[in-house]
Amino acid sequence: MKKIAILGSTGSIGTQALDICARHPEEYRVAALTAKSSREKLFEQVRTFRPEMAGLMDGIREDEIPEDLRFCRWMSGAEALHAAAAEVEADQVLVSIVGIAGLQSVMDALQAGRQVLLANKEALVTGGHLVMDLAKKTGKPILPVDSEHSAIFQCLQAAGANKPTKILLTASGGPFRTWEKERIRTATRSQALKHPNWNMGAKITVDSASMFNKGLEIMEARWLFDMPEDRIQVVVHPESVVHSAIEFEDGAVLAQLGAPDMRVPIGYAMSYPARMTTGVKGPDLFQIGKMTFEEPDEEKFPSLRMAKDALKAGGAACTVLNGANEEAVAAFLREEITFGEIYDLVARALDKLSGLMADSLDEIYEADRKAREVVRER
């Protein structure tokens, strides 16, 4: 039986991981659960799965813990994340919290010898070189949970001696795929939160609408698969059936297809190198009828160009992009700025903070802080 700690258990990824645990109670034991602020949902999860430890990032007092849940060790804030990642006895740590907050948790889990199941792309966007170096030293490869990176990982399992030459990273195109540039810039909060295919949290849904999410995924793929950014091609595929593909040296292309349901990549990471049932049915190709593929428009979605430029620039450029985007998206969700200003503010931060280094966690966090400051100064 594998013991798993889930950081971000009340979010979309966390709840689907727990669904898989419930389907395979003889194979998985939930050791720890953490959430940011959804205490009632976390209380129900603790009742059902009875972990050794649980934590709320926004804090919880002892007198707020229901009587029937006091068998569990309760913690608050960053200490809860550290305990779940590195102190509680676990074989796997699923990091599905949002933003740069996931970086320290990934490092903690690796240093404790845990297998990291990564659903937090920002850990690699901001500290990819540090994370991958530590993963190599500990002999614990990062297992991707993002649907696109899981698809790439699955295709690589069949590579043999065939050398991969290009990553084809698919994107749905989001809700604004067919909109004109000026209309995109004035999109409202409710419009940005209507993703055509996937059910995700607010921040990642807005990132999908702006395609900053795909920019972050380019950065993630660069580190996970040691592939330079000029050999990572974004392909807009509105049906979201092909989750990504690999082109090989001999001209072959392998793609992974599936329904737009995150339980498939979550389950693969949890059971790797084996496979297990997830409750998901394969796509009905006759029902789909046809699949379309388009080249992304970087004039309408400058986030893709910004991401590649940040990778080329090196240093802390990727951290700056990520921090500025997180802060700008939060302001957009509070309806303080327009959708188009997300791009403007990220570009401003990249221009103003060029040349910062990212050789340590301290330098990464300082670059992140400065990027957020630039956005707040708007």
CORURKA-V127782 format. One record per residue. N is the residue number from 1. RES is the residue in one small letter. PSI is psi in whole degrees, -180 to 180 (none if undefined). OMEGA is omega in whole degrees, -180 to 180 (* if undefined). Layout:
N,RES,PSI,OMEGA
N,RES,PSI,OMEGA
This chain:
1,m,131,178
2,k,140,174
3,k,132,-177
4,i,137,172
5,a,133,-177
6,i,113,178
7,l,114,-173
8,g,46,-170
9,s,-20,-178
10,t,-5,177
11,g,-178,-176
12,s,-48,-179
13,i,-45,-178
14,g,-44,-179
15,t,-35,179
16,q,-33,174
17,a,-40,178
18,l,-32,175
19,d,-41,178
20,i,-42,177
21,c,-40,180
22,a,-31,179
23,r,-20,-177
24,h,61,-176
25,p,-21,180
26,e,-11,-177
27,e,-24,-174
28,y,135,175
29,r,124,-180
30,v,117,-176
31,a,-32,-177
32,a,147,177
33,l,137,173
34,t,151,177
35,a,164,179
36,k,-58,-175
37,s,-9,-175
38,s,74,-172
39,r,-40,-178
40,e,-40,178
41,k,-40,178
42,l,-40,178
43,f,-44,-180
44,e,-38,178
45,q,-41,179
46,v,-40,177
47,r,-41,-175
48,t,-45,-170
49,f,-12,173
50,r,60,179
51,p,163,176
52,e,-34,-175
53,m,147,176
54,a,152,-177
55,g,150,175
56,l,126,-179
57,m,-35,-179
58,d,0,174
59,g,151,177
60,i,136,177
61,r,157,-179
62,e,-38,-178
63,d,-7,177
64,e,-7,-178
65,i,123,178
66,p,146,-176
67,e,-41,-176
68,d,-3,-179
69,l,11,-176
70,r,0,172
71,f,-21,-174
72,c,146,174
73,r,118,-176
74,w,137,180
75,m,168,-177
76,s,155,170
77,g,-153,-177
78,a,-29,179
79,e,-35,179
80,a,-42,178
81,l,-44,-179
82,h,-44,-179
83,a,-43,-179
84,a,-36,-177
85,a,-32,-167
86,a,-19,-174
87,e,-43,179
88,v,138,180
89,e,116,-179
90,a,149,176
91,d,-37,-176
92,q,146,174
93,v,114,176
94,l,113,-180
95,v,101,-178
96,s,23,173
97,i,160,-173
98,v,139,169
99,g,-171,-176
100,i,-15,177
101,a,-23,-179
102,g,-18,-176
103,l,-51,-179
104,q,-38,180
105,s,-40,178
106,v,-45,179
107,m,-42,179
108,d,-45,-178
109,a,-43,179
110,l,-43,180
111,q,-26,178
112,a,3,177
113,g,20,180
114,r,156,172
115,q,120,-178
116,v,125,171
117,l,112,-166
118,l,115,172
119,a,20,180
120,n,93,-175
121,k,-26,-176
122,e,-25,177
123,a,-38,179
124,l,-31,177
125,v,-44,-175
126,t,-34,-175
127,g,37,-175
128,g,-42,-178
129,h,-38,180
130,l,-44,-179
131,v,-48,-176
132,m,-35,176
133,d,-43,-180
134,l,-39,178
135,a,-39,178
136,k,-42,-179
137,k,-38,-177
138,t,-10,-179
139,g,24,-180
140,k,92,-179
141,p,145,177
142,i,128,178
143,l,116,-175
144,p,145,178
145,v,-28,174
146,d,138,-174
147,s,-40,-178
148,e,-43,-177
149,h,-31,172
150,s,-41,179
151,a,-44,178
152,i,-46,-180
153,f,-43,180
154,q,-41,179
155,c,-37,-179
156,l,-23,179
157,q,-23,-179
158,a,9,-173
159,a,-38,-174
160,g,-129,179
161,a,5,-178
162,n,118,-173
163,k,127,176
164,p,136,-178
165,t,-19,-180
166,k,141,172
167,i,129,175
168,l,101,-172
169,l,108,-175
170,t,153,180
171,a,140,179
172,s,-26,-174
173,g,-13,176
174,g,-173,-176
175,p,-15,-175
176,f,19,-176
177,r,-40,-175
178,t,4,-179
179,w,156,172
180,e,157,-175
181,k,-47,-177
182,e,-33,177
183,r,-37,177
184,i,-42,-177
185,r,-25,-178
186,t,13,-179
187,a,146,-179
188,t,168,178
189,r,-48,-177
190,s,-35,178
191,q,-41,-179
192,a,-25,-177
193,l,6,179
194,k,80,179
195,h,138,-175
196,p,-24,-171
197,n,-36,-169
198,w,149,175
199,n,106,-173
200,m,174,177
201,g,167,-174
202,a,-46,-175
203,k,-49,-177
204,i,-29,178
205,t,-41,176
206,v,-41,178
207,d,-35,178
208,s,-39,179
209,a,-38,180
210,s,-13,-173
211,m,14,169
212,f,-29,177
213,n,-41,179
214,k,-33,174
215,g,-43,177
216,l,-35,180
217,e,-31,173
218,i,-46,179
219,m,-43,179
220,e,-45,-180
221,a,-36,180
222,r,-42,-177
223,w,-42,-178
224,l,-40,-172
225,f,9,177
226,d,48,-178
227,m,124,-180
228,p,153,-173
229,e,-26,-179
230,d,-4,176
231,r,23,174
232,i,111,-175
233,q,120,175
234,v,132,180
235,v,118,178
236,v,123,-175
237,h,88,-170
238,p,-23,-179
239,e,-18,180
240,s,40,176
241,v,-46,174
242,v,117,-174
243,h,-18,169
244,s,172,-177
245,a,164,177
246,i,132,172
247,e,134,-176
248,f,168,-175
249,e,-33,-177
250,d,5,179
251,g,-8,178
252,a,149,174
253,v,125,176
254,l,132,180
255,a,153,175
256,q,127,-179
257,l,153,177
258,g,170,174
259,a,153,178
260,p,72,-178
261,d,119,-173
262,m,-11,179
263,r,-24,179
264,v,-56,179
265,p,-33,177
266,i,-47,-179
267,g,-36,179
268,y,-42,178
269,a,-41,-179
270,m,-36,-173
271,s,-8,-175
272,y,136,8
273,p,7,178
274,a,-179,174
275,r,156,177
276,m,164,179
277,t,146,-178
278,t,-6,-175
279,g,7,-178
280,v,134,175
281,k,148,177
282,g,161,-179
283,p,144,176
284,d,101,-176
285,l,-31,178
286,f,-36,178
287,q,-39,180
288,i,-43,175
289,g,-59,179
290,k,159,177
291,m,140,-178
292,t,151,-179
293,f,133,-176
294,e,153,173
295,e,136,-179
296,p,148,179
297,d,102,-176
298,e,-10,172
299,e,-42,178
300,k,-34,-177
301,f,77,-177
302,p,-8,179
303,s,-34,-179
304,l,-43,178
305,r,-41,179
306,m,-42,-179
307,a,-46,-180
308,k,-39,178
309,d,-38,179
310,a,-40,177
311,l,-42,179
312,k,-38,-178
313,a,-33,-180
314,g,-160,-178
315,g,-134,-178
316,a,15,-175
317,a,-42,-180
318,c,-37,177
319,t,-42,179
320,v,-46,179
321,l,-47,-177
322,n,-47,-178
323,g,-43,179
324,a,-40,179
325,n,-44,178
326,e,-46,-178
327,e,-41,-180
328,a,-40,178
329,v,-41,178
330,a,-41,178
331,a,-39,178
332,f,-43,180
333,l,-26,174
334,r,2,179
335,e,38,178
336,e,-21,179
337,i,165,176
338,t,166,179
339,f,-43,-179
340,g,-28,180
341,e,-18,174
342,i,-49,178
343,y,-44,-176
344,d,-43,-177
345,l,-37,177
346,v,-43,179
347,a,-40,179
348,r,-43,180
349,a,-43,179
350,l,-40,-180
351,d,-42,-175
352,k,-27,-172
353,l,26,179
354,s,145,177
355,g,-5,178
356,l,148,-180
357,m,163,180
358,a,50,-177
359,d,-5,180
360,s,165,177
361,l,-39,180
362,d,-44,180
363,e,-36,178
364,i,-47,-179
365,y,-33,178
366,e,-42,177
367,a,-40,178
368,d,-44,180
369,r,-45,-178
370,k,-38,178
371,a,-42,179
372,r,-37,177
373,e,-43,180
374,v,-42,180
375,v,-42,-179
376,r,-25,-180
377,e,-1,-174
378,r,none,*
